[in-house]
Amino acid sequence: MTSPVAPTVSVVVPCHNAAPFLPETLAAILVQSWRDLEVLVVDDGSTDESASVVAAVADQRIRLLRQPASGGPSRPRNLAIGEARGRHIFFCDADDVMRVGKIEKQVQLLDSRPEVGLVFTDFEVIDASGRVLEPSFLAGYETLHRIVAAGSGPGGGFLPELMVSGLLRANFIGTSSVAVRRSVLDEVGLFDESLASSEDLDLWLRIARRYACAYLDILGHSYRRHPSSLMQVLSARHPLARIEVLQRQLALSRGRSDRRIISHWLSRNYSTLGYISEREGQVVAAQHYYLESLRARVNLMAFYGLLKTQTLGRLRGGTRLSSGV
């Protein structure tokens, strides 16, 4: 049963077969110093005990929503946002762990800087057992450091053109680090469910083009990296989605520098598709992607891959002729 008074904060937790991690994830949210919150857990067609784990938590601030498996986090996140009552939306994946004080500090920043639409934090990387793999994920992101060094705009957030340019170079915003105003999502839209990957980058770019974004230099959460994570699997879905996002941005970008970096990443992602196709024995598809990579920008990996697949294609053609096929 939910309170008739809307909470300040809604925490969105998409979940698919995360039963081993959910107890720690939910406990870390519920012990936050900011108490005026609701937690919307969306069970995305889990086949494990995830729903039972959520139901067993005796806290009225938790709401369990269920839907058939969607194959990605966009639909469950969007479902939760649609049900959320808070004016600030926080995200936390079902295998990540919030640090103490995260919500309070981000709410304070948003409330003190009305022009800021989104605030994000640094985070550490842990493995399935909780062992720290990287104590600071953003420590090596020079792009972010340059944005920070440039200083804030009049409203206390980074200038939109700096954020957009930086995000085109690297997605340094971890989804579980984000707090965003509900009003911002109402204007720019939610996660694009047509994207099989990079749906987060697509949303951050849409927000950054219209609103100031701010960085809170704290470790806000622990990001869990484990073999069953979708991002750990080499698959064509990831570069295909990144290419779609980049092509959208290419149509919006007017600066020569941004267009150059978009071309660079288009080339890299087409090369990756070429490599995946080549590895799977799809020679014609590999040649197509390597050519697209070279059209976007000269790329030695694509050039070498194209030569190799052309040679392989000729050898296969010769084999068919000699065998009378």
N, C-alpha and C positions, 0 to 999 in steps of 0.2 A: 504494500500500500504506500503511495507516495504522499508527501506533505502537500497541503493546498498552497503553501507559500513556495514560490519558485526559488531554487537555490541560485547562488551567484555563479557557481562553476558546474559544468557537466564534463565528466571524464569519459571518453569514448574508448572502449576496449574491444576490438574485434578479436574473435577467438575461433580457431579451428584446430582441434585436437591438441590442446595445450594444457591438459589436465595436470601433468607433472609440474608445471611452472605457475599455474593460476593462483594457488594459495599464497605464494610469496608476492606475486604481482598485486593481488587485491589487498593483502595486508599492508603493503607499502603505501597504497593509496589511502586506505582508511585511517591510517595513523598520522596522516599529514596534519600539520598545525592548522591549516585552513580547513575548518570543519563544515562550512556551509557549501556542501557539494552533493552531487548525485553521481553514481557510477553506472554507466549503461554498458553492460556486457552483451555483445551480440554473438550468439553461438551460430557460427556459419557452417551448419551441417556436420558438426563433429560426430565421429563414430567412437570416441572414447568417453570418459566420464566427466568431460568438461562441464556440462550442464549440471550434473550432480554436485560437483565441487562448488559451483556458484550458489546453488540452492542451499547448500549446507552452511553458508556464511550468514551468521545472525546479525545482520545490519540492514536496517530499513532503507539506507541510502543506495543500496544496490538494486538495480532493475535488470532482469534477464530477458533478453529478446532472442527469438530463434527464427532462423530462416534456412532454406535449403542451401547446400554448399554452392558458393558462387565462383570458386577458383581463385579468389584474390581478396585483398582487404578493402577495396573501394566500396562495394555494395554494403557490407556490414557497417562500415564507417558512416556512409550516407544514411543508412537506416537509423543509426543511433543519433546522428545530428538532427534528423527529422523529428525524433522523439525528445530531443534535449530541451530542457527548460532554462538552462543557465545562459547568462549573457556572455560568458567566456567559455570557450570550448577547448578542452585539453585532450590530447591523444596519448594513449599508452598501449602499446602492443601487449598481447597476453603473455609473452615470455620476457618482457622487460620489467625493470624494477625502479620505481621512483626513489630519488633521494629525499631525505627529510627536509622539509621547508621549501621544496620546489614550487608548489602551487602558490603558497603565500607570497613568495618573492616575485613571481610572475604577475600575479594579480595586482600587487602594489605597483609594479612598473606600468602596467596597462592603465590603472586608475590614475596614475600621476602624469601620464603622457597621452592625452586624448587623441593625438594625431597618429599614434602608433597602432597599426592594425594587427600585427603579429610580433611575438617575441619568442626567441628560441635560445637554447643553452648548449653548452658543451656536454659531453657524456663519455663514460668509459665503456670499453668493450669487455664482456665476460664470456666464458664458455658455458656449456650446459650445466656444469657443476658449480658455477659461480666464480671460478678462478679468473682473475683479471688478466686479459690479454693485451689491452692497450689502456693505460691510465687516463689518457686524454685523446679522444678521437680527432679533435680539431687542432691539436697542437701543431701539426704539420701543414695546415691549410693556409698557405701564403696568401691566397686570394682573399680569404676572410680577414686576415691580419691587415692587408692593405686597405680594406674597406673600413675596418675599425680605426686605423691610423688616420684616415681621411676625416674622421670626426662625424658628428651628428648634424643633421639639418635643424631648422628652426623648431620643429616639433619634438626633438629628442630622438628621432629615428634616423636611419641611414637614408641618403637620397635614393629615390627609386631607380635612377639610371645606374648608380653604383651597384645596387643589389641585383638588378637584372643582369648587368654585365658579369658580375661575380658568379651568379648562379648558372649562367651559360657556360662558364669555365669548369665549375664543379658544384655538385649539389652538397653543400656543407650543412644543410638543415636536416637533422634527424627527426623523423615524424614524432617520436615519443618525447621530443624536447619542446614541441610547439604548444603555445597557447595563442589562440586567435579569437578575436571578437566575433560573436554570432552575427552581428550586423555586417561584418565584412564578408562572411560566407553567403549571407543573403544577397549580397550585391554581385560578387564575382562567380558564384556557383560553387558546387561541391566537387568531390573527386570524380574524374571522368571515368565512368565504368567501362567505356569502350577500350581503354588502355589496359593491356595485360601487365604492364610494369611502368615505372616512371610516372605514375599517377600523382605521386607526391610532388615531384619536381614541377609537373605541369601546373598544379595548384599554387605552389609557392611563386612561380613566375607570374601567374595571373594576379596574385595578391601584390607582389612587389611592383608591378606596373601601375598600380593605383594607390597603394598605401605605403607609408613609411614602415619599415621593419626594424626591430631592435634586437641586439644580442646581449644576453645576460651572462657574464663570464663566470659561470658556476658549473659544477658537474651536476646536472639535473637528474640524470638517470643512468642506469646500467643497461646497455644494449646487449642482448644475448645473441651470440653467434653459435649456431649449432648445425649439424649436417642436414636436418629436416627442414631448415629454413628455406623458403622459396628462392631467396637471393643467392644461396650457395650452390644452386644447380645451374650449370652451363646450359643455356637454352636459347633458341632463336627468339623467344618471346621478349627477352630483355632488350636486345639491340633493335628489334622491330619497333618496340614501343618508344625507345629513345629517339629513333629516327622520326617517328610521327611527331613527337614533342618538338624536336629541333626544327622540323619543316614548318610547324606552326610559328615558331619564333622567328624563323628566317623571313616569313611574310610580314612580321611586325617590326623587325629591326631595320633601322635606317643607317646606323653608324657603320663605317667600314670595319672598325675593329671587331664589333660584335658579329658582323656577317662573316668575317674571317675565322673567328673562333667556332662559329656554328658549322662552317664548311669543314673545319678540321675534325670536329666530332662526328659529323656525318660520314666523313671518309673513314674514320676509325670504326664506326659501328657497321658500316657496309663491309669493311674488311673482316670484322668478326663474323658476320653472317656468311661471308665467303668461306671462312675457315670452318665454320660449323657444317656448312653444306658439303664442303670437300671431305671432311672427316666422315660424313654419313654416306659418301659415295655418290652424291648428287652433283655431278661434274658440270652440267649445263647451268644449274642454279648457282653454283660457286662462281663460274665465269661471269654470270650476270651481276652478281654482287661485287665482285672484284672490279668490274668495269664501272659500276656506279660509284665505287669508292674513288677510282681514279678521276671520274668526272667531277666529283666534289672537290678533290684536292689530290695532288701527287702524293702517293703513299707507297713506300718501298715494299711494305708487306703485301699490299694489293698487287703491285707490279709483279713481284715474285710469284704470288699465288696464281695470277692469271697465266703467266708463262708455264707454271707447273701443270695447271689443269688443261691448258691447251695441248701440252705434250701428252698428258694422260689421255685426252680425248682422241688424239691422233693414233696413239698406240692401241686404244680400244677399237678404233675404226679399222686399223690394220688387222687386228686379231679377227674381227668379224669377217673381213674379206678373205683372209687366208683359210678360214674354216668353212667358207661357202655360205655364211649366214646373210 
